[in-house]
Amino acid sequence: MPASRPVAVAVGYYRFTDIFFEWHQALPNPQTVGPLKATIAYDALVHPDHPLRKAGVDGIELYIGTFPNGEARLLFSSAQIEYIRYWIHAVGLAEELIPLPGGDWLIQKNDMLSCSPAVYNDPAVLKKAIKTIDKNNKRLKGSEPLLTSRRLGFERVRTYWASKAGTWIAIDIEAWDRDHTVLTEFGWSLIRWEKGEEISEAGHLTVEEHRSYYNTFVAHNREHYSFGESEEVDKKTFKKRIRDLIGENRSKGPLFLVFHDANQDVKYLRSSAIEAPITNLTYILPDTTPNDGLYVVDTADMFAALEGESGGNKRGLERICRHLQIPVDYLHNAGNDAYVRLVSRLR
């Protein structure tokens, strides 16, 4: 292994399929083809000793980008590609640095509507994700792609729910508005089924050590949980309770995590404050009701499908509640927000 790792800044992204299937074909030196293909093979990428494995991340962290036409792509960051070149050369598998992919392959972040991390630790799950993305993209051809993509997602979610599949947990995490590493609240609302009977639970946790942190720019409603009693716990217990909630329910079958505009809450779940067991979390919903796996359901996208929104506009949670006539006070309380997210999914 190399003694030190170069500093690389992600300035863009490359399609996984371009890197996996095309990059080695463009290499001028045939002797570098084998090392490159071995380094980016499915089994190699998810191995704990792979050079792209980040400390504390249980798998290879890739990215899923969604484009204005509604298509999604699995991506490497340009920093990852730069490091693969460096690593292959540094460990003596190539005498010179492998040339970078062509500049026309590079995707800028502003070319996409969204770009979210996705972690994989199983080669079969990684392969399935690529196939599912490709299948979904093909269905968008000849239509209004973004709206079609949203409506496909909406219909799949409705099918899963009607079949009483898995466990559904709406989640909201609140942080201090002056420093988003200071987590102050966690709220959840859960529904699952046993022998066809619906089982539900909900809760609201606040962090004892962060009791004195009050928001300046965002509404502060930590003390106004409307659906039960809040629990104040220390940071260690806060972390364990969230990890256990997700881990225990994940073992029971497919787990659908319901968010409203998921990116920030997923970042919080992956942060050192929580380190939730969400490896192999995917934003791509399968054609048929799954038997296992961990999936994102985003109420912002679901409502955009319901409204027929074909652009980048997404409604805020409060506006959705008004439209669906969901009565709730004190939004920006994590427990209340989680509750109305799940109720909005039911409506």
N, C-alpha and C positions, 0 to 999 in steps of 0.2 A: 504493500500500500504506500502511496506517496506520503512524505513527511508532513506536508502542509497543503492546505486546500486554497486555491486562488479565490480572491474575492470576485464574485460575479453578480451582476445586477440584472434582474429579469427585465429586459427592455421589450420583450415581445414573446410570441409563442409560435410553435410549429405543430401542425396536425400530427397526431400520433401515427396515423396511417402513412403519411409522407415519410416520416422518420423510419418506421418499421419496414415498409415495403420498397421505398425508393432511394433513400440516402445511400445505401451501400452500392447501388447500381451506378451512382455518379462518382464513385471514388476512383482516382487515377491509378492508384497502386493496388493491384489485386490482393497483395499480402495483408492489407488492412481490412479486407471485407470480412474475413472470419472473425477476428476479434470484435469488430463492431456488431455483427449479427449476434454473437454470443452474449455481448453485454446488454443488448436490448431485447433478448428473447423473453417470452412471458415468464418462464420459471425464474430466470435470472433477475428480472425487475422486481419481483415480489420477495426475493430472498433477503433475509435479515442482514447479510453482509454486502449487499449491493452498494456501490459507491454513492448512489443518489439517496440512500435511506437517511432521513433526518433523525437526529436524536429525539427520542420520545414519541416518534410517530410509528405506529404499528403497520407499516406497509410503505409502498411507493406512493408518494404524493404527486398526482397528475392534476389536470385541470379540465373542466368541462366548460366550453364557451358556447354561448347562444348568439346567433348572428341575426341581423335585421330581417332576413328572409325566413326566420323561424327554425332554421337548421341548427343542430347542435354538433359539436365536434369534441373529441377527446384530444387533449393537447399536452405537449411538453412545453416548459418554459425555455426561453433562449438561454437562460443561465444553466439549466440542466444539460442542454446540448453542448454548451461550451465546456462544462465540467466533464462530460463523457469524453470529449476529445482530449482534454488534459489528462484524465485518468488513464486512458488507454496508452498514451505516450509515456506517462510517468512510470507505469509499472512494466514498461519494456515490451508491450504487445505491438507497438508500432514505432518505427525509427523516427518518424516525424509526426507532427500534429495532423490529424485527419482534417481535410478541408471542411469548412462550414457548409451546410446546405445553401442552396441558391437564395439570394436576397428576395426573390419573388415568392419564396415559401413563407417568409416571415409575416406573422399576423400581429398587428398592433392592438393594444387593448381597446382603443377607440373604434376599432373595426367591429367590436362585439357589443351586444346589449348587456351581457353579463359574463362573468368568468369566475367560476367557483372551484376551490380545491376538491379533489376526490381521491380518497386513499384506498388502495387495494392491497390485500395481502394473500390473495388466492388467484393463481393463474386462470382458473376456470371462470371466476367472477369477472376478471379483467377481459377475457375473451368475450364473454356474454355481453358485457357492457358495450363493447365495440360493435357487435352484431346488432344489438338492440338499437343503438344510435343510428346505424346505417339503415336499418329497416324503417325506423321512424322518419328519417330524412327522405327516403324514397316515396313515402306516402304524401309528402308535402308538394311533390312536383305537380305543376299545373293548377295550383290553387293559390289562395291568399295565404302564404306559408305560415306567418306568425300566428294568425288567428286559427288556422287549421291545427297547428301544433297545440295551441291552448285548448281547443275543443277536443282534440284527441285525448289530452291529459284529463280533461273534465270527465269525459265519458268513461275512461278507465277507472278513475277514482270512484265514480258512481257505481260502476260494476263491482269493484272490490267491496264497497260499503254494503251494497245490496246482498252480497253473498256472505256477509258477516265474517269476513276474513281478517284474521290477525288482531293486532292491538293498535289502537289509534291514540297517540298522545300529543295533544296540543301543548306547545311549550312557548314560554316567553321569559326572557332574561333581561333584567334592568341593570344598568350600570350608572355610576356617577357621571353626569354630563360633562364634567371637567377632566375626567380621566377614565377612559373606558376599560382600563385594566382593573378598576375597583368595582367589582360586582356587588350589587346591593340586594337583589331579589331574584328569586326563581319561582315561577308559577307553572302549574301543569293541570291539565284536565284530561282524563283517560276514559276510554270506552273499549271494552273487549266483550267477547261472548263465551259462555260455557254452556254447552248443550242447548244452544239456541237462545239462552237467556242473557240479556244485556247486563253487564257489570260496569259500574262507573265509579270513579273516584276523582278527587281534585285536591289541590293543596297549594300553599303559599309559604315559602321560606324567605326569611330575611337574615342578613349577616350581622351577627353581634358586633364584630370589630368595626363594621362600617356604619353603625347606627347614627353617627354624628355627621355623615356625609349627606348634604341636602342639595338637590338640583337647583341650578340658577336659571337655565334656559328652557328646561323641559318640566312639565307638570310633575309635582312630587305628591304621589298618592300612596306611599308605602304603607301607611297606617289604615288604609281604607279598603281592605279585602272584603268583598261582598258575599262570598260563598262559603264561609266557614271561619275558623280561627287561624290567624297567621302563626307560624312558629319561628321564633328567633333562635338561631343556632350559630355555633362558631364556624369559622372558615373550613376547618377539617371535616366537620359533620356535614356542612353544606355540600362540599365536594363529594363525600361518600354517598349521601342521599341521592344526588342526581345520577351518579355513576350506577348505583344499585337499581334505580328506577329504570334506566335504559337497559342495563345488562340483564336484569331478571326478565323483563318483558321481551327482550330480543330473543331469548332462548325458547319462547313459547310459540314461535312461528313468525310470519311476516310482521314487521313493526313499521308503522307509518307515523313519521314525525310531522306534525302539522305546524307550519309557521305562517307568518304574514311577512312576505319579503324575507326569505330565509337567510340571506348571506351573513348578516351581523350575528344572529343567534347561533349559527353554525360556527362562526369564529369564536364566540364565547365558549361553546361546548368543547372546542378543540384547545382552548387556552390552558395554561398551566393552572389556572384557578379551578378548573373542572376536570380536564382530561377525560372526557366522556368516551365510552367504548363505541365509537361510531365509525370504525374502520369499515370500508366497503359501502358506506352511505352513498346512495345514488339518487340523482335528480331525474333519472330516466325510468319511466314507468313501463313495465312489461305489458305485452298484448293481453295475456291471460292472467287471471288471478294467481299471484305467486304463493308458494308454499313456505317460503322463507325469505330472508333478506331484510334490508333496512332502506327505507325510501323516504324522500322528501315530498310532502304535499304542501304546496304553497297557495294559501287562500287568495293572495293577490293575483296569481295567474288564474285561479278558478273563477274569480269574479270577473276578470277581464274576458274570459271565455263566455261567461253568462251575458255580459254587456255587449259582446261582439266587438271588443276593442282590438284592432289590428295593428296598433302602433305601440310605442313604448310607454304609454301612460298606464299607471296602475293606481287604484284607489287606496286611500288610507283606511285603516281599520275603523275609525269612527264613522267615516262616510258609508262604508259597507254596512255597518250596524244600522244606521239610519235607513238605508235603502231596504234592508231586509226586515226592518221593524224589530230589531233585537234591542230590548231595553237594557241599558247598563249605565251605571255611573262610575266615575273614577277610573277611566282608562289611564294607562301608564302606571297602573298597579299590575305587577307581573301575573298574579293569580287571576285578576279580572280579565286581562288581555288574553290569557290562555283559554279561559272559559269561553269568551265570545268567539275566539278563533274556531273552537270545536263546534259551537252552536252554528256559526256561519257555514261550516262544512255540512252540518245536518240539514240546513234549510235549502 
